[in-house]
Amino acid sequence: MATLPPPLPAYAAVRAAWRPSEAWLYDRHGVLIDSARVDFARRRLAWTPLAAVAPVVARTIVAAEDHRFAAHGGIDWIAVAAALRDRIAGRPPRGASTLSMQVAGYLVPALDTPGRRGWRAKLGQARAAQALEAHWSKDQILEAYLNLAGFRGEAQGIGAAALGLFGKTPAALSRDDALLLAALLPQPQAPPAALARRACTLSGTRDCTRFAGAAAAMSGPARTLALDPGLAPHLAGHLLTRPGARVRTTLDAAIQRLATAALARQLQGLGGTRARDGAVIVADNASGDVLAWVGGVGGTSTAPAVDNARAYRQAGSTLKPFLYAQAIERRYLTAASILDDSPVQLDTASGLYVPQNYDRGFKGPVSARVALAGSLNVPAVRTLLLVGVEPFRDRLWDSGYRGLVEDGGHYGFSLALGSAEVTLAEQVAAYRTLARGGLWSPLRLTAADRRGRDRVTTTPAAAFIVTDMLADNDARAATFGSDSALRLPFRAAVKTGTSKGMRDNWCIGFTPLFTVGVWIGNAEGDPMRGVSGTSGAAPVWRDVMMAIEAGRMSPAPPASVESRRIVFADAREAPRREWFVRGTAQSVIAAAPAAARRPRFVNPAAGSVYALDPDIPIDRQRVAIAVSGDASRHRIVLDARDLGPADARPMILPGPGLHRLRLVDLTGRVVDQVRFTMR
């Protein structure tokens, strides 16, 4: 009873319980695109059927380890007798273990525990081998041996050994490969010279010079166990968490490959001294399926493991479309409304906020269409004043920007210019909303992901009009030129953005079929050098969009919009047809006259602090007072002193301290006031 073998599992149970150390990622068509090691305790691949192993390997290993395998029933009595004879004669003992005995030891480790090499242990292993032979076929035992045997290092099984030691699949192994594998089995960590000698002995040939080099190469650094093209390493790291998992994604291998190539080509052209990292996401608008997810391409990157498609970065100007959509939806603006692109200073809790355009210049009164298409900053801030910071922050949250965890006051007026942090995945999902007429739903990455329910974030009319503004090449020509990377031979809405300090460069755009988002920058957050909105991310966006967009579709306008031909009273922009939310259309567009504007101070701004410089003549440090609107019948009062008519534009030089400047009408009513400090 002491040698009675424990219960042995069935062949089917052993195969079912097998767990590779790897997991695999597939595209939507079942094409292998990447893999990742998940179990670091041992290195093994999927179970390899005997039919997938080169026949010469099976023959060679059987001949070396158990050449009477086909004839015995688990115990090779001839080998046992020879071993006893050698023991009695005092000669070095030879092994008598069969493949069946070794498989039994693999299945029940207690049978082959180090230190238990006595006759009782051997007898128990022999009886287990007989029990195994009674229920398993010879092919099943041989197949299990090839998968369970340890070869070298952490490689377990013929699959891991073939790839790790030779860079081949088991079916592609040669006779010399098989001889070297057979030489490994008795002593997996043997030095190359010993392996070469044993392989030579097994080969039965005299000329064995070839084995020395082959054994040395096999004993060198392990080769990769990946048979995949490595197309989505960042996504593999995120999705592959369970050993042996085979995850089918929504990706398209062809689109993933071209997006990767486009990003790599652009980063190589920019050079590592200008920008080292990037990311690309392509989404199908109808389904929300992600067709490409490129988190980076390595190259000169100093942080290649970072998934830049998930990393939070400052949004830059890419949030402006949602601001204008909100203003149009609420009928505060139309695409033809005039916005003043001129210097503005806004008083905030942390001091003056003075927005600047990218080129540091100002274009004066412009239409909302030109302001958005040309990515002008001051008009965007003025639009935010209409919409409100808190409502805009809430709209962004509804559009899937989950990085905006603070209230509107935290971001302030700079939210219009993208001071909040967002991810590329959030950007693509939000812009897809505009392509779908204001309906947001989450993106899908795997076939198992449920399709999310649509959520209305803006009206179809506002989404359509903003889309039309973003697709207007003529409207953005003044800022980006008439032949930039944003101009495609078909209709596409697109927006670029560059964050503060030149740390992030974005380009997100869409057609009726696809949304493509691109980020370029440095994963470690250091500034880029010499990279603009159209020279960084935009060329990648263009290459990808040109490759995938076969159709030339234009969205049908919703019933809630109307088109009208407009002219500008002062001819500041050329006549054109314009889209309006139904009920807001105008034919003649004119800036409000000065008389229609409430008089107010534009300089000094509320909260300003002026420091007198002792090195500059005191008379040259006067502060100019400027008033906008019709101020002809108003007077300016500094503290308690009347400075005269407001349209006289007085220059003042008050003493140190806090001062109050008031604008009063003829009745003495204060219509505007500011406080400023002199130091």
C-alpha positions, 0 to 999 in steps of 0.5 A, a space after each residue: 500500500 505504501 507504493 500505491 499510486 495516487 489518482 492520476 488526472 485524465 488526459 482531457 483534464 490535463 489539457 483543460 487545466 493547462 495555462 500558458 504564461 502568455 495571453 494573446 490579442 486579436 483584431 476584429 477579424 481574428 488576426 493576431 496583433 500582439 501578446 503579453 507575458 502574464 505569468 512570471 512564475 514559468 514560461 510556457 506557451 499554448 499546449 502544443 498538439 503532437 501533430 504540430 511538432 516536427 516528427 523528427 523531434 518526437 523520434 529523436 527524443 523518444 530514442 534518447 530518453 526511452 527507445 522502447 517506449 512503444 513496446 513497454 506498458 510503463 516500465 522498461 523491464 530490460 532497462 531495469 535489469 540492466 540498471 540492477 546488473 550495473 549496480 551489482 557490478 559497481 559500474 556507474 548506474 544508468 537511468 531506467 525511467 520511462 517517459 510514462 514514469 516522468 509524465 506521472 512525476 509531472 502530473 503528481 509532483 510528490 512522486 518525484 520530490 527531490 530527496 525521495 529517490 529510494 526504491 519505494 519512491 521508484 516503485 510508486 512512480 513505476 506503478 503510477 506509470 502503469 496506471 497512466 498507460 492503462 488510461 492514456 494512449 501512447 500519443 497522449 503520453 508523448 504529447 504530455 511529455 513534450 509539453 510538461 518537460 522543462 528544457 532550459 531556464 524557465 522554458 517549459 514545454 516544446 513550444 517555449 523551447 522551440 521559440 526561446 532557444 531556436 526562434 522557431 515553431 515546433 513544426 519547423 525544428 530540424 534534426 539537429 535542433 531535436 538532438 540539442 533538445 534531447 541533449 538538454 533533457 537530462 541536464 537542462 543547465 549543462 554548459 554548451 560544450 557538454 550539450 554539444 558532446 551529448 548531441 554528437 553522441 546521439 547523432 551517431 555521426 563523426 563530424 560534429 563540429 556544427 554542434 559547438 556553435 549551435 549549442 552556444 547560440 542556443 545557450 545565449 540570451 533567450 529569444 522572444 516567445 512572440 509570434 505576433 507583429 507587436 502592433 498594439 503593445 500598450 493595449 495588450 498591457 491593458 487588456 491582457 491580464 489573465 494567463 492564456 486569455 485570447 482577447 478579441 478586440 475591435 481593432 482592425 490590423 490593417 488600420 492599426 498598422 497604417 496608423 503606427 507607420 504614420 506616427 513613426 514616420 512623423 516622429 522620425 521626421 521631427 527628430 528626437 530633439 523636437 518631439 519624441 512621443 505620440 499616439 493615434 486613435 481611430 474610431 468608427 462613428 456608427 458603432 464606437 468601435 476603436 479601429 486603431 489604438 497606438 499608444 506610442 512607437 518607441 523610437 527615441 522615446 525616453 518613456 516607451 512604456 507609457 500609453 500616451 492614448 490614456 495619459 492626461 495632457 492639457 487640452 489646448 484649443 481642442 475644447 473650443 468646438 464644445 464651447 461654441 456649440 453650447 453658445 449656438 445651442 443657447 442662441 447666444 451666438 450664430 456662426 455669423 455673429 461678430 466677436 471682437 478679437 482685441 486685447 482683453 484683461 479679466 480680473 480673477 482671484 489670482 490676478 489679471 487674466 490676459 489671453 493671447 492668440 497663438 501668433 500674439 496678434 489680433 484680427 479685430 472683429 471676426 465672425 464666430 465661424 472664423 474665430 473657431 476655424 482659425 482657433 482665435 483665443 480672445 473670441 473664445 474667452 469672450 464666448 465663455 463669458 456668455 456661456 459661463 465657466 460652470 455650465 461649460 465645465 458641466 458640458 465637458 463632463 457630459 461629453 466624457 471628459 472625466 479629468 475635470 474633477 474640479 468645479 468651474 471656478 478652479 479652471 476659470 476663464 482659461 478653460 476656454 483655451 484648454 487648461 484642463 487635462 484630457 486623454 486622447 481617448 476622451 477627445 476621440 469619444 467627444 469629437 465623435 459626438 459632434 459627428 453623430 449629431 450630439 449623441 455621446 456613447 463610450 468607445 468599444 475596445 473589445 468584442 465583449 464590450 457592451 454597446 453603451 446607450 446614447 446620451 444627448 450632449 448638445 442639439 443636432 443643430 449646434 453639432 451640425 453648425 459647429 461641424 460645418 465651421 470646423 470643415 471650412 477651409 476658407 475660414 481657417 485660411 487666415 490662421 493656417 494658410 490655404 494649403 495646410 495639412 488640415 485641407 483634404 480633398 474631401 469634407 472633414 471637420 478638424 481642430 488642432 490644439 497646442 498646450 501651454 509651454 508647447 508640451 502637447 500638440 493635438 489634431 482631432 477630426 472626423 468625417 461622417 464615417 470615422 473620427 481620428 485623434 492624434 497627440 504629439 509631444 514628450 511623454 515626460 512632459 518637457 516642451 517640444 521644440 519648433 512644433 506647431 499645430 499643423 507641423 506636429 499632429 496634423 500630418 499624421 491625422 491627414 495620412 491616416 484619414 487619407 488612407 481610411 476614408 474611401 467615401 466622400 459623404 456629407 452629412 444631411 442637415 437636420 430639420 432644425 437648421 436653415 441656410 441663408 445667404 449673408 453679407 457683412 455690412 462693412 465687408 469685413 468678410 466675403 458674402 457667403 451662405 451660412 447655417 443658422 439654428 432655425 429662427 435665428 437667421 440674419 441676412 445682414 451682419 454688422 458689428 454693434 455700433 458704439 452707441 449700442 454698447 454699455 460704456 465701461 473701462 477697458 484700461 486699467 483692468 480691475 485688480 491691476 497692480 502698477 509698480 513705479 520704476 525708479 529708473 524711468 522718469 516719473 512723467 513717463 509712467 502715467 496710466 492711460 484711461 480707456 473707455 469702450 462704448 459711447 462715453 460722450 456723456 460720461 465723466 471719470 472720477 478718480 477716488 473723489 477727484 473729477 478728471 473730466 469727460 470720459 472721451 478725453 482719455 486722460 493720463 493719470 499718475 496717482 500716488 501709491 495705494 489702492 485707488 477707485 476709478 468710476 465712470 458716471 453719467 450726467 445724473 451722477 449714476 455710476 455705470 462702471 468702476 474698477 479698483 487698481 493699486 499703485 506701488 
